[in-house]
Amino acid sequence: MVADPTFATASWGRRAAALFVDWIACTLAVIAVVGLDAYSEPASSAQWWVLAAYVAQSALLTWLVGGSFGKLLLGLRVVPADGRMLFINPLRILVRQAAIVLVIPPLVFRPDGRGLHDLMAGTATVSRTTFQELMGRAGH
């Protein structure tokens, strides 16, 4: 098990805003592919595609560049909770993102600011400033 991070985690307000940005971006992407009429139909499966698009883009971008579209836009990064600036296992990130869509894991969190999804993946969400500080530590 990973110890508590020795650095500050990002505020929940910015995390929620990043999720909102991600969701809107994924919704717009799905609408661009299937069309507004198909998306707007009652019981349309296109709405499930938004969920799939969110998990896919957030997992892929978090693995490759440290954050989903929304997180990066709002200056947040997902880092290993131990502070070592190494790539996070893509399977762990996929599990983390899938847990987020279950809603409950992000709402159950520890005093260090990490939700169950972060505990499962051994990650923490940090601000750009904290990320740069961690990168500076890794360079020494």
N, CA, C and O atoms as CSV, one atom per row, in Angstrom:
chain,resi,resn,atom,element,x,y,z
A,1,MET,N,N,0.844,-1.189,0.000
A,1,MET,CA,C,0.000,0.000,0.000
A,1,MET,C,C,0.886,1.249,0.000
A,1,MET,O,O,1.927,1.282,0.657
A,2,VAL,N,N,0.473,2.245,-0.723
A,2,VAL,CA,C,1.228,3.490,-0.847
A,2,VAL,C,C,0.939,4.375,0.355
A,2,VAL,O,O,-0.212,4.524,0.764
A,3,ALA,N,N,1.979,4.955,0.911
A,3,ALA,CA,C,1.820,5.866,2.040
A,3,ALA,C,C,1.115,7.142,1.598
A,3,ALA,O,O,0.995,7.421,0.404
A,4,ASP,N,N,0.653,7.908,2.573
A,4,ASP,CA,C,0.034,9.198,2.265
A,4,ASP,C,C,1.038,10.078,1.535
A,4,ASP,O,O,2.230,10.057,1.844
A,5,PRO,N,N,0.556,10.852,0.568
A,5,PRO,CA,C,1.469,11.746,-0.139
A,5,PRO,C,C,2.069,12.784,0.807
A,5,PRO,O,O,1.443,13.192,1.785
A,6,THR,N,N,3.274,13.192,0.498
A,6,THR,CA,C,3.950,14.213,1.298
A,6,THR,C,C,3.815,15.578,0.639
A,6,THR,O,O,4.602,16.486,0.907
A,7,PHE,N,N,2.815,15.717,-0.224
A,7,PHE,CA,C,2.590,16.954,-0.960
A,7,PHE,C,C,1.096,17.258,-0.970
A,7,PHE,O,O,0.270,16.391,-0.685
A,8,ALA,N,N,0.766,18.502,-1.303
A,8,ALA,CA,C,-0.641,18.937,-1.317
A,8,ALA,C,C,-1.363,18.386,-2.535
A,8,ALA,O,O,-0.823,18.359,-3.641
A,9,THR,N,N,-2.591,17.949,-2.310
A,9,THR,CA,C,-3.429,17.511,-3.429
A,9,THR,C,C,-4.324,18.667,-3.866
A,9,THR,O,O,-4.510,19.636,-3.130
A,10,ALA,N,N,-4.876,18.552,-5.072
A,10,ALA,CA,C,-5.695,19.620,-5.651
A,10,ALA,C,C,-7.048,19.719,-4.955
A,10,ALA,O,O,-7.526,18.761,-4.347
A,11,SER,N,N,-7.647,20.888,-5.058
A,11,SER,CA,C,-8.961,21.114,-4.444
A,11,SER,C,C,-10.040,20.324,-5.171
A,11,SER,O,O,-9.928,20.036,-6.362
A,12,TRP,N,N,-11.080,19.985,-4.432
A,12,TRP,CA,C,-12.193,19.237,-5.019
A,12,TRP,C,C,-12.964,20.105,-6.004
A,12,TRP,O,O,-13.533,19.572,-6.957
A,13,GLY,N,N,-13.005,21.397,-5.816
A,13,GLY,CA,C,-13.693,22.279,-6.747
A,13,GLY,C,C,-13.082,22.232,-8.136
A,13,GLY,O,O,-13.800,22.155,-9.133
A,14,ARG,N,N,-11.758,22.279,-8.203
A,14,ARG,CA,C,-11.077,22.211,-9.502
A,14,ARG,C,C,-11.225,20.840,-10.129
A,14,ARG,O,O,-11.335,20.719,-11.350
A,15,ARG,N,N,-11.229,19.809,-9.304
A,15,ARG,CA,C,-11.420,18.458,-9.842
A,15,ARG,C,C,-12.813,18.316,-10.440
A,15,ARG,O,O,-12.974,17.744,-11.518
A,16,ALA,N,N,-13.822,18.837,-9.737
A,16,ALA,CA,C,-15.202,18.771,-10.232
A,16,ALA,C,C,-15.339,19.575,-11.525
A,16,ALA,O,O,-16.014,19.143,-12.459
A,17,ALA,N,N,-14.702,20.737,-11.577
A,17,ALA,CA,C,-14.745,21.561,-12.791
A,17,ALA,C,C,-14.073,20.826,-13.953
A,17,ALA,O,O,-14.555,20.889,-15.084
A,18,ALA,N,N,-12.978,20.137,-13.688
A,18,ALA,CA,C,-12.294,19.372,-14.730
A,18,ALA,C,C,-13.184,18.242,-15.248
A,18,ALA,O,O,-13.228,17.980,-16.450
A,19,LEU,N,N,-13.885,17.581,-14.341
A,19,LEU,CA,C,-14.810,16.523,-14.750
A,19,LEU,C,C,-15.930,17.095,-15.620
A,19,LEU,O,O,-16.322,16.483,-16.613
A,20,PHE,N,N,-16.438,18.259,-15.250
A,20,PHE,CA,C,-17.481,18.916,-16.032
A,20,PHE,C,C,-16.974,19.233,-17.442
A,20,PHE,O,O,-17.672,18.983,-18.424
A,21,VAL,N,N,-15.766,19.780,-17.541
A,21,VAL,CA,C,-15.166,20.094,-18.851
A,21,VAL,C,C,-15.002,18.816,-19.670
A,21,VAL,O,O,-15.323,18.791,-20.858
A,22,ASP,N,N,-14.502,17.757,-19.034
A,22,ASP,CA,C,-14.346,16.475,-19.731
A,22,ASP,C,C,-15.680,15.972,-20.257
A,22,ASP,O,O,-15.786,15.531,-21.401
A,23,TRP,N,N,-16.698,16.044,-19.404
A,23,TRP,CA,C,-18.001,15.509,-19.787
A,23,TRP,C,C,-18.594,16.295,-20.960
A,23,TRP,O,O,-19.134,15.704,-21.895
A,24,ILE,N,N,-18.494,17.611,-20.910
A,24,ILE,CA,C,-18.996,18.435,-22.010
A,24,ILE,C,C,-18.225,18.122,-23.298
A,24,ILE,O,O,-18.833,17.976,-24.358
A,25,ALA,N,N,-16.912,18.020,-23.217
A,25,ALA,CA,C,-16.092,17.725,-24.399
A,25,ALA,C,C,-16.463,16.365,-24.989
A,25,ALA,O,O,-16.574,16.228,-26.208
A,26,CYS,N,N,-16.652,15.373,-24.141
A,26,CYS,CA,C,-17.016,14.039,-24.624
A,26,CYS,C,C,-18.423,14.040,-25.216
A,26,CYS,O,O,-18.677,13.375,-26.220
A,27,THR,N,N,-19.328,14.778,-24.603
A,27,THR,CA,C,-20.687,14.885,-25.139
A,27,THR,C,C,-20.657,15.516,-26.527
A,27,THR,O,O,-21.306,15.022,-27.449
A,28,LEU,N,N,-19.915,16.594,-26.676
A,28,LEU,CA,C,-19.810,17.261,-27.976
A,28,LEU,C,C,-19.161,16.357,-29.024
A,28,LEU,O,O,-19.560,16.368,-30.189
A,29,ALA,N,N,-18.169,15.581,-28.615
A,29,ALA,CA,C,-17.514,14.655,-29.545
A,29,ALA,C,C,-18.499,13.580,-30.016
A,29,ALA,O,O,-18.538,13.247,-31.201
A,30,VAL,N,N,-19.280,13.047,-29.099
A,30,VAL,CA,C,-20.265,12.026,-29.473
A,30,VAL,C,C,-21.331,12.626,-30.388
A,30,VAL,O,O,-21.720,12.008,-31.379
A,31,ILE,N,N,-21.802,13.822,-30.059
A,31,ILE,CA,C,-22.794,14.485,-30.910
A,31,ILE,C,C,-22.223,14.729,-32.299
A,31,ILE,O,O,-22.943,14.592,-33.288
A,32,ALA,N,N,-20.951,15.087,-32.396
A,32,ALA,CA,C,-20.318,15.317,-33.701
A,32,ALA,C,C,-20.287,14.032,-34.532
A,32,ALA,O,O,-20.364,14.083,-35.759
A,33,VAL,N,N,-20.176,12.887,-33.866
A,33,VAL,CA,C,-20.112,11.612,-34.579
A,33,VAL,C,C,-21.501,11.085,-34.928
A,33,VAL,O,O,-21.745,10.684,-36.066
A,34,VAL,N,N,-22.414,11.083,-33.953
A,34,VAL,CA,C,-23.738,10.459,-34.188
A,34,VAL,C,C,-24.816,11.448,-34.609
A,34,VAL,O,O,-25.854,11.048,-35.137
A,35,GLY,N,N,-24.581,12.719,-34.383
A,35,GLY,CA,C,-25.581,13.736,-34.707
A,35,GLY,C,C,-26.456,14.059,-33.509
A,35,GLY,O,O,-26.695,13.214,-32.647
A,36,LEU,N,N,-26.924,15.288,-33.473
A,36,LEU,CA,C,-27.747,15.746,-32.347
A,36,LEU,C,C,-29.069,15.003,-32.274
A,36,LEU,O,O,-29.546,14.697,-31.181
A,37,ASP,N,N,-29.665,14.710,-33.415
A,37,ASP,CA,C,-30.956,14.006,-33.417
A,37,ASP,C,C,-30.824,12.618,-32.793
A,37,ASP,O,O,-31.643,12.233,-31.958
A,38,ALA,N,N,-29.806,11.875,-33.189
A,38,ALA,CA,C,-29.599,10.530,-32.629
A,38,ALA,C,C,-29.269,10.602,-31.145
A,38,ALA,O,O,-29.726,9.771,-30.361
A,39,TYR,N,N,-28.478,11.594,-30.764
A,39,TYR,CA,C,-28.119,11.743,-29.357
A,39,TYR,C,C,-29.345,12.094,-28.510
A,39,TYR,O,O,-29.468,11.638,-27.374
A,40,SER,N,N,-30.239,12.896,-29.060
A,40,SER,CA,C,-31.390,13.406,-28.315
A,40,SER,C,C,-32.571,12.445,-28.248
A,40,SER,O,O,-33.509,12.675,-27.484
A,41,GLU,N,N,-32.540,11.381,-29.031
A,41,GLU,CA,C,-33.648,10.424,-29.009
A,41,GLU,C,C,-33.796,9.822,-27.613
A,41,GLU,O,O,-32.798,9.548,-26.947
A,42,PRO,N,N,-35.040,9.616,-27.168
A,42,PRO,CA,C,-35.253,8.957,-25.867
A,42,PRO,C,C,-34.606,7.563,-25.864
A,42,PRO,O,O,-34.699,6.814,-26.837
A,43,ALA,N,N,-33.965,7.248,-24.772
A,43,ALA,CA,C,-33.299,5.954,-24.578
A,43,ALA,C,C,-32.227,5.683,-25.635
A,43,ALA,O,O,-31.970,4.529,-25.977
A,44,SER,N,N,-31.607,6.733,-26.148
A,44,SER,CA,C,-30.563,6.588,-27.153
A,44,SER,C,C,-29.313,5.950,-26.541
A,44,SER,O,O,-28.886,6.328,-25.450
A,45,SER,N,N,-28.744,4.999,-27.238
A,45,SER,CA,C,-27.491,4.394,-26.778
A,45,SER,C,C,-26.330,5.366,-26.926
A,45,SER,O,O,-25.259,5.156,-26.356
A,46,ALA,N,N,-26.546,6.435,-27.694
A,46,ALA,CA,C,-25.481,7.423,-27.895
A,46,ALA,C,C,-25.058,8.063,-26.575
A,46,ALA,O,O,-23.911,8.485,-26.425
A,47,GLN,N,N,-25.972,8.132,-25.635
A,47,GLN,CA,C,-25.616,8.720,-24.346
A,47,GLN,C,C,-24.634,7.838,-23.572
A,47,GLN,O,O,-23.843,8.342,-22.775
A,48,TRP,N,N,-24.684,6.530,-23.803
A,48,TRP,CA,C,-23.702,5.632,-23.192
A,48,TRP,C,C,-22.325,5.821,-23.832
A,48,TRP,O,O,-21.294,5.568,-23.208
A,49,TRP,N,N,-22.332,6.272,-25.086
A,49,TRP,CA,C,-21.063,6.515,-25.761
A,49,TRP,C,C,-20.298,7.664,-25.100
A,49,TRP,O,O,-19.068,7.700,-25.140
A,50,VAL,N,N,-21.017,8.584,-24.504
A,50,VAL,CA,C,-20.351,9.671,-23.773
A,50,VAL,C,C,-19.552,9.090,-22.615
A,50,VAL,O,O,-18.409,9.483,-22.383
A,51,LEU,N,N,-20.149,8.165,-21.900
A,51,LEU,CA,C,-19.465,7.498,-20.796
A,51,LEU,C,C,-18.219,6.771,-21.289
A,51,LEU,O,O,-17.148,6.884,-20.692
A,52,ALA,N,N,-18.365,6.028,-22.377
A,52,ALA,CA,C,-17.222,5.311,-22.957
A,52,ALA,C,C,-16.147,6.288,-23.434
A,52,ALA,O,O,-14.955,6.053,-23.236
A,53,ALA,N,N,-16.571,7.370,-24.057
A,53,ALA,CA,C,-15.615,8.375,-24.533
A,53,ALA,C,C,-14.866,8.998,-23.361
A,53,ALA,O,O,-13.659,9.228,-23.445
A,54,TYR,N,N,-15.581,9.273,-22.265
A,54,TYR,CA,C,-14.930,9.850,-21.082
A,54,TYR,C,C,-13.864,8.895,-20.536
A,54,TYR,O,O,-12.726,9.301,-20.302
A,55,VAL,N,N,-14.234,7.635,-20.336
A,55,VAL,CA,C,-13.271,6.670,-19.784
A,55,VAL,C,C,-12.075,6.537,-20.720
A,55,VAL,O,O,-10.931,6.531,-20.266
A,56,ALA,N,N,-12.327,6.433,-22.015
A,56,ALA,CA,C,-11.234,6.258,-22.978
A,56,ALA,C,C,-10.302,7.461,-23.010
A,56,ALA,O,O,-9.088,7.305,-22.883
A,57,GLN,N,N,-10.861,8.673,-23.181
A,57,GLN,CA,C,-9.986,9.850,-23.289
A,57,GLN,C,C,-9.274,10.142,-21.984
A,57,GLN,O,O,-8.095,10.498,-21.985
A,58,SER,N,N,-9.972,9.995,-20.876
A,58,SER,CA,C,-9.327,10.324,-19.603
A,58,SER,C,C,-8.257,9.301,-19.241
A,58,SER,O,O,-7.209,9.671,-18.711
A,59,ALA,N,N,-8.500,8.021,-19.515
A,59,ALA,CA,C,-7.485,7.005,-19.220
A,59,ALA,C,C,-6.269,7.173,-20.134
A,59,ALA,O,O,-5.128,7.131,-19.673
A,60,LEU,N,N,-6.520,7.362,-21.423
A,60,LEU,CA,C,-5.413,7.486,-22.375
A,60,LEU,C,C,-4.579,8.743,-22.109
A,60,LEU,O,O,-3.351,8.675,-22.051
A,61,LEU,N,N,-5.241,9.877,-21.951
A,61,LEU,CA,C,-4.491,11.114,-21.704
A,61,LEU,C,C,-3.805,11.111,-20.335
A,61,LEU,O,O,-2.703,11.641,-20.196
A,62,THR,N,N,-4.444,10.523,-19.335
A,62,THR,CA,C,-3.799,10.450,-18.017
A,62,THR,C,C,-2.540,9.595,-18.098
A,62,THR,O,O,-1.515,9.932,-17.505
A,63,TRP,N,N,-2.619,8.503,-18.824
A,63,TRP,CA,C,-1.451,7.645,-18.975
A,63,TRP,C,C,-0.345,8.341,-19.751
A,63,TRP,O,O,0.824,8.265,-19.371
A,64,LEU,N,N,-0.705,9.021,-20.839
A,64,LEU,CA,C,0.305,9.616,-21.711
A,64,LEU,C,C,0.860,10.949,-21.218
A,64,LEU,O,O,2.063,11.192,-21.310
A,65,VAL,N,N,-0.017,11.819,-20.691
A,65,VAL,CA,C,0.432,13.169,-20.329
A,65,VAL,C,C,0.055,13.593,-18.910
A,65,VAL,O,O,0.287,14.740,-18.527
A,66,GLY,N,N,-0.524,12.681,-18.128
A,66,GLY,CA,C,-0.750,12.989,-16.719
A,66,GLY,C,C,-2.091,13.595,-16.381
A,66,GLY,O,O,-2.285,14.036,-15.248
A,67,GLY,N,N,-3.021,13.636,-17.308
A,67,GLY,CA,C,-4.335,14.173,-16.966
A,67,GLY,C,C,-5.279,14.154,-18.146
A,67,GLY,O,O,-4.856,14.172,-19.302
A,68,SER,N,N,-6.550,14.118,-17.843
A,68,SER,CA,C,-7.574,14.180,-18.884
A,68,SER,C,C,-7.574,15.575,-19.513
A,68,SER,O,O,-6.889,16.480,-19.036
A,69,PHE,N,N,-8.335,15.732,-20.567
A,69,PHE,CA,C,-8.464,17.028,-21.228
A,69,PHE,C,C,-8.847,18.110,-20.216
A,69,PHE,O,O,-8.216,19.166,-20.169
A,70,GLY,N,N,-9.863,17.852,-19.420
A,70,GLY,CA,C,-10.337,18.827,-18.428
A,70,GLY,C,C,-9.299,19.123,-17.363
A,70,GLY,O,O,-9.103,20.279,-16.988
A,71,LYS,N,N,-8.633,18.088,-16.874
A,71,LYS,CA,C,-7.601,18.295,-15.848
A,71,LYS,C,C,-6.474,19.165,-16.394
A,71,LYS,O,O,-6.034,20.110,-15.740
A,72,LEU,N,N,-6.016,18.842,-17.585
A,72,LEU,CA,C,-4.921,19.625,-18.165
A,72,LEU,C,C,-5.340,21.069,-18.398
A,72,LEU,O,O,-4.565,21.991,-18.144
A,73,LEU,N,N,-6.561,21.270,-18.877
A,73,LEU,CA,C,-7.068,22.616,-19.133
A,73,LEU,C,C,-7.141,23.436,-17.842
A,73,LEU,O,O,-6.914,24.645,-17.855
A,74,LEU,N,N,-7.458,22.769,-16.732
A,74,LEU,CA,C,-7.580,23.459,-15.447
A,74,LEU,C,C,-6.296,23.394,-14.613
A,74,LEU,O,O,-6.310,23.759,-13.437
A,75,GLY,N,N,-5.198,22.940,-15.199
A,75,GLY,CA,C,-3.911,22.953,-14.502
A,75,GLY,C,C,-3.765,21.879,-13.446
A,75,GLY,O,O,-3.118,22.102,-12.422
A,76,LEU,N,N,-4.356,20.714,-13.677
A,76,LEU,CA,C,-4.244,19.600,-12.736
A,76,LEU,C,C,-3.484,18.457,-13.396
A,76,LEU,O,O,-3.462,18.330,-14.621
A,77,ARG,N,N,-2.868,17.635,-12.568
A,77,ARG,CA,C,-2.164,16.452,-13.047
A,77,ARG,C,C,-2.410,15.301,-12.088
A,77,ARG,O,O,-2.603,15.506,-10.889
A,78,VAL,N,N,-2.401,14.094,-12.622
A,78,VAL,CA,C,-2.477,12.877,-11.824
A,78,VAL,C,C,-1.066,12.328,-11.726
A,78,VAL,O,O,-0.406,12.100,-12.740
A,79,VAL,N,N,-0.605,12.115,-10.491
A,79,VAL,CA,C,0.762,11.649,-10.256
A,79,VAL,C,C,0.730,10.441,-9.325
A,79,VAL,O,O,-0.260,10.213,-8.630
A,80,PRO,N,N,1.813,9.669,-9.311
A,80,PRO,CA,C,1.899,8.584,-8.334
A,80,PRO,C,C,1.866,9.172,-6.917
A,80,PRO,O,O,2.489,10.200,-6.651
A,81,ALA,N,N,1.144,8.523,-6.028
A,81,ALA,CA,C,1.002,9.041,-4.661
A,81,ALA,C,C,2.313,9.057,-3.894
A,81,ALA,O,O,2.455,9.792,-2.917
A,82,ASP,N,N,3.273,8.248,-4.333
A,82,ASP,CA,C,4.562,8.250,-3.635
A,82,ASP,C,C,5.453,9.406,-4.086
A,82,ASP,O,O,6.547,9.587,-3.551
A,83,GLY,N,N,4.997,10.188,-5.066
A,83,GLY,CA,C,5.750,11.358,-5.512
A,83,GLY,C,C,6.846,11.065,-6.501
A,83,GLY,O,O,7.461,11.990,-7.031
A,84,ARG,N,N,7.112,9.777,-6.769
A,84,ARG,CA,C,8.126,9.440,-7.780
A,84,ARG,C,C,7.506,9.676,-9.144
A,84,ARG,O,O,6.454,9.114,-9.447
A,85,MET,N,N,8.116,10.471,-9.946
A,85,MET,CA,C,7.535,10.884,-11.222
A,85,MET,C,C,7.823,9.858,-12.313
A,85,MET,O,O,8.607,10.100,-13.231
A,86,LEU,N,N,7.174,8.716,-12.186
A,86,LEU,CA,C,7.284,7.649,-13.165
A,86,LEU,C,C,5.934,7.459,-13.838
A,86,LEU,O,O,4.912,7.889,-13.303
A,87,PHE,N,N,5.915,6.820,-15.003
A,87,PHE,CA,C,4.645,6.524,-15.658
A,87,PHE,C,C,3.825,5.604,-14.762
A,87,PHE,O,O,4.358,4.709,-14.106
A,88,ILE,N,N,2.539,5.840,-14.751
A,88,ILE,CA,C,1.629,5.001,-13.983
A,88,ILE,C,C,1.160,3.871,-14.894
A,88,ILE,O,O,0.904,4.090,-16.078
A,89,ASN,N,N,1.050,2.690,-14.353
A,89,ASN,CA,C,0.592,1.527,-15.095
A,89,ASN,C,C,-0.749,1.839,-15.761
A,89,ASN,O,O,-1.681,2.263,-15.078
A,90,PRO,N,N,-0.870,1.639,-17.080
A,90,PRO,CA,C,-2.111,1.979,-17.777
A,90,PRO,C,C,-3.332,1.210,-17.277
A,90,PRO,O,O,-4.442,1.741,-17.307
A,91,LEU,N,N,-3.151,-0.022,-16.821
A,91,LEU,CA,C,-4.278,-0.776,-16.280
A,91,LEU,C,C,-4.800,-0.127,-14.997
A,91,LEU,O,O,-6.010,-0.059,-14.780
A,92,ARG,N,N,-3.895,0.343,-14.158
A,92,ARG,CA,C,-4.300,1.049,-12.938
A,92,ARG,C,C,-5.084,2.322,-13.276
A,92,ARG,O,O,-6.067,2.651,-12.612
A,93,ILE,N,N,-4.640,3.022,-14.306
A,93,ILE,CA,C,-5.335,4.244,-14.710
A,93,ILE,C,C,-6.713,3.914,-15.256
A,93,ILE,O,O,-7.677,4.621,-14.963
A,94,LEU,N,N,-6.822,2.860,-16.040
A,94,LEU,CA,C,-8.124,2.454,-16.570
A,94,LEU,C,C,-9.084,2.093,-15.433
A,94,LEU,O,O,-10.252,2.482,-15.458
A,95,VAL,N,N,-8.597,1.357,-14.447
A,95,VAL,CA,C,-9.417,1.017,-13.278
A,95,VAL,C,C,-9.806,2.293,-12.528
A,95,VAL,O,O,-10.945,2.422,-12.081
A,96,ARG,N,N,-8.881,3.223,-12.389
A,96,ARG,CA,C,-9.151,4.500,-11.710
A,96,ARG,C,C,-10.278,5.251,-12.411
A,96,ARG,O,O,-11.214,5.724,-11.766
A,97,GLN,N,N,-10.181,5.356,-13.741
A,97,GLN,CA,C,-11.193,6.100,-14.491
A,97,GLN,C,C,-12.545,5.388,-14.463
A,97,GLN,O,O,-13.584,6.042,-14.379
A,98,ALA,N,N,-12.542,4.073,-14.531
A,98,ALA,CA,C,-13.795,3.325,-14.437
A,98,ALA,C,C,-14.429,3.525,-13.057
A,98,ALA,O,O,-15.652,3.619,-12.950
A,99,ALA,N,N,-13.620,3.591,-12.016
A,99,ALA,CA,C,-14.151,3.826,-10.666
A,99,ALA,C,C,-14.780,5.219,-10.558
A,99,ALA,O,O,-15.766,5.396,-9.842
A,100,ILE,N,N,-14.229,6.191,-11.247
A,100,ILE,CA,C,-14.783,7.548,-11.211
A,100,ILE,C,C,-16.206,7.559,-11.749
A,100,ILE,O,O,-17.067,8.246,-11.199
A,101,VAL,N,N,-16.465,6.808,-12.817
A,101,VAL,CA,C,-17.815,6.826,-13.374
A,101,VAL,C,C,-18.826,6.119,-12.478
A,101,VAL,O,O,-20.032,6.258,-12.683
A,102,LEU,N,N,-18.359,5.372,-11.501
A,102,LEU,CA,C,-19.264,4.765,-10.517
A,102,LEU,C,C,-19.747,5.789,-9.493
A,102,LEU,O,O,-20.645,5.487,-8.707
A,103,VAL,N,N,-19.183,6.973,-9.484
A,103,VAL,CA,C,-19.523,8.143,-8.677
A,103,VAL,C,C,-19.130,8.013,-7.207
A,103,VAL,O,O,-18.539,8.945,-6.662
A,104,ILE,N,N,-19.427,6.919,-6.559
A,104,ILE,CA,C,-19.160,6.801,-5.125
A,104,ILE,C,C,-17.668,6.895,-4.792
A,104,ILE,O,O,-17.319,7.622,-3.861
A,105,PRO,N,N,-16.758,6.193,-5.509
A,105,PRO,CA,C,-15.341,6.271,-5.123
A,105,PRO,C,C,-14.784,7.690,-4.991
A,105,PRO,O,O,-14.057,7.953,-4.033
A,106,PRO,N,N,-15.090,8.620,-5.911
A,106,PRO,CA,C,-14.553,9.962,-5.713
A,106,PRO,C,C,-15.182,10.705,-4.525
A,106,PRO,O,O,-14.586,11.637,-3.986
A,107,LEU,N,N,-16.371,10.292,-4.129
A,107,LEU,CA,C,-17.044,10.975,-3.019
A,107,LEU,C,C,-16.605,10.473,-1.649
A,107,LEU,O,O,-16.860,11.124,-0.636
A,108,VAL,N,N,-15.957,9.331,-1.615
A,108,VAL,CA,C,-15.422,8.786,-0.362
A,108,VAL,C,C,-13.924,9.031,-0.399
A,108,VAL,O,O,-13.195,8.405,-1.168
A,109,PHE,N,N,-13.477,9.952,0.446
A,109,PHE,CA,C,-12.067,10.319,0.372
A,109,PHE,C,C,-11.451,10.460,1.757
A,109,PHE,O,O,-12.148,10.583,2.764
A,110,ARG,N,N,-10.145,10.439,1.774
A,110,ARG,CA,C,-9.354,10.531,3.001
A,110,ARG,C,C,-8.984,11.983,3.284
A,110,ARG,O,O,-9.150,12.848,2.424
A,111,PRO,N,N,-8.491,12.247,4.473
A,111,PRO,CA,C,-8.070,13.619,4.798
A,111,PRO,C,C,-6.984,14.169,3.870
A,111,PRO,O,O,-6.863,15.386,3.727
A,112,ASP,N,N,-6.194,13.300,3.239
A,112,ASP,CA,C,-5.156,13.779,2.324
A,112,ASP,C,C,-5.725,14.195,0.971
A,112,ASP,O,O,-4.976,14.626,0.094
A,113,GLY,N,N,-7.053,14.070,0.790
A,113,GLY,CA,C,-7.693,14.515,-0.436
A,113,GLY,C,C,-7.825,13.463,-1.518
A,113,GLY,O,O,-8.343,13.748,-2.598
A,114,ARG,N,N,-7.364,12.254,-1.246
A,114,ARG,CA,C,-7.459,11.196,-2.248
A,114,ARG,C,C,-8.733,10.385,-2.042
A,114,ARG,O,O,-9.037,9.941,-0.935
A,115,GLY,N,N,-9.477,10.201,-3.149
A,115,GLY,CA,C,-10.679,9.382,-3.103
A,115,GLY,C,C,-10.334,7.914,-3.251
A,115,GLY,O,O,-9.175,7.555,-3.461
A,116,LEU,N,N,-11.346,7.069,-3.140
A,116,LEU,CA,C,-11.112,5.631,-3.280
A,116,LEU,C,C,-10.502,5.287,-4.633
A,116,LEU,O,O,-9.692,4.365,-4.736
A,117,HIS,N,N,-10.887,6.024,-5.669
A,117,HIS,CA,C,-10.320,5.764,-6.998
A,117,HIS,C,C,-8.814,6.009,-7.010
A,117,HIS,O,O,-8.070,5.272,-7.659
A,118,ASP,N,N,-8.359,7.044,-6.294
A,118,ASP,CA,C,-6.921,7.309,-6.192
A,118,ASP,C,C,-6.231,6.261,-5.325
A,118,ASP,O,O,-5.117,5.836,-5.631
A,119,LEU,N,N,-6.885,5.846,-4.251
A,119,LEU,CA,C,-6.290,4.823,-3.386
A,119,LEU,C,C,-6.118,3.512,-4.150
A,119,LEU,O,O,-5.098,2.836,-4.008
A,120,MET,N,N,-7.115,3.154,-4.960
A,120,MET,CA,C,-7.039,1.921,-5.750
A,120,MET,C,C,-5.876,1.971,-6.747
A,120,MET,O,O,-5.214,0.961,-6.984
A,121,ALA,N,N,-5.637,3.127,-7.316
A,121,ALA,CA,C,-4.609,3.265,-8.359
A,121,ALA,C,C,-3.253,3.714,-7.816
A,121,ALA,O,O,-2.261,3.693,-8.545
A,122,GLY,N,N,-3.198,4.116,-6.554
A,122,GLY,CA,C,-1.938,4.624,-6.002
A,122,GLY,C,C,-1.568,5.972,-6.578
A,122,GLY,O,O,-0.394,6.254,-6.819
A,123,THR,N,N,-2.586,6.818,-6.802
A,123,THR,CA,C,-2.365,8.121,-7.431
A,123,THR,C,C,-2.874,9.254,-6.554
A,123,THR,O,O,-3.528,9.031,-5.535
A,124,ALA,N,N,-2.561,10.466,-6.971
A,124,ALA,CA,C,-3.058,11.684,-6.340
A,124,ALA,C,C,-3.205,12.732,-7.443
A,124,ALA,O,O,-2.440,12.741,-8.408
A,125,THR,N,N,-4.190,13.609,-7.292
A,125,THR,CA,C,-4.373,14.703,-8.241
A,125,THR,C,C,-3.795,15.962,-7.615
A,125,THR,O,O,-4.117,16.311,-6.479
A,126,VAL,N,N,-2.940,16.638,-8.367
A,126,VAL,CA,C,-2.237,17.811,-7.846
A,126,VAL,C,C,-2.405,18.997,-8.791
A,126,VAL,O,O,-2.784,18.843,-9.952
A,127,SER,N,N,-2.112,20.181,-8.263
A,127,SER,CA,C,-2.133,21.390,-9.081
A,127,SER,C,C,-0.856,21.459,-9.921
A,127,SER,O,O,0.100,20.719,-9.685
A,128,ARG,N,N,-0.859,22.348,-10.892
A,128,ARG,CA,C,0.320,22.539,-11.747
A,128,ARG,C,C,1.544,22.907,-10.898
A,128,ARG,O,O,2.646,22.423,-11.155
A,129,THR,N,N,1.351,23.756,-9.896
A,129,THR,CA,C,2.464,24.177,-9.035
A,129,THR,C,C,3.078,22.989,-8.312
A,129,THR,O,O,4.299,22.832,-8.302
A,130,THR,N,N,2.241,22.153,-7.707
A,130,THR,CA,C,2.749,20.971,-7.006
A,130,THR,C,C,3.422,20.028,-7.988
A,130,THR,O,O,4.460,19.442,-7.680
A,131,PHE,N,N,2.833,19.878,-9.169
A,131,PHE,CA,C,3.438,19.022,-10.193
A,131,PHE,C,C,4.840,19.511,-10.540
A,131,PHE,O,O,5.769,18.709,-10.638
A,132,GLN,N,N,5.000,20.820,-10.727
A,132,GLN,CA,C,6.317,21.370,-11.067
A,132,GLN,C,C,7.310,21.167,-9.930
A,132,GLN,O,O,8.489,20.911,-10.173
A,133,GLU,N,N,6.840,21.280,-8.692
A,133,GLU,CA,C,7.719,21.022,-7.543
A,133,GLU,C,C,8.172,19.568,-7.533
A,133,GLU,O,O,9.344,19.282,-7.289
A,134,LEU,N,N,7.252,18.655,-7.794
A,134,LEU,CA,C,7.609,17.232,-7.834
A,134,LEU,C,C,8.576,16.949,-8.972
A,134,LEU,O,O,9.495,16.145,-8.812
A,135,MET,N,N,8.388,17.589,-10.108
A,135,MET,CA,C,9.309,17.414,-11.225
A,135,MET,C,C,10.701,17.935,-10.850
A,135,MET,O,O,11.715,17.353,-11.236
A,136,GLY,N,N,10.736,19.033,-10.097
A,136,GLY,CA,C,12.015,19.574,-9.637
A,136,GLY,C,C,12.717,18.626,-8.703
A,136,GLY,O,O,13.939,18.490,-8.760
A,137,ARG,N,N,11.957,17.959,-7.831
A,137,ARG,CA,C,12.555,16.960,-6.918
A,137,ARG,C,C,13.114,15.786,-7.705
A,137,ARG,O,O,14.181,15.263,-7.386
A,138,ALA,N,N,12.377,15.373,-8.746
A,138,ALA,CA,C,12.795,14.222,-9.537
A,138,ALA,C,C,14.083,14.524,-10.305
A,138,ALA,O,O,14.869,13.621,-10.592
A,139,GLY,N,N,14.291,15.798,-10.632
A,139,GLY,CA,C,15.487,16.182,-11.383
A,139,GLY,C,C,16.749,16.252,-10.541
A,139,GLY,O,O,17.848,16.364,-11.084
A,140,HIS,N,N,16.611,16.187,-9.237
A,140,HIS,CA,C,17.788,16.291,-8.357
A,140,HIS,C,C,18.294,14.957,-7.935
A,140,HIS,O,O,19.275,14.874,-7.196
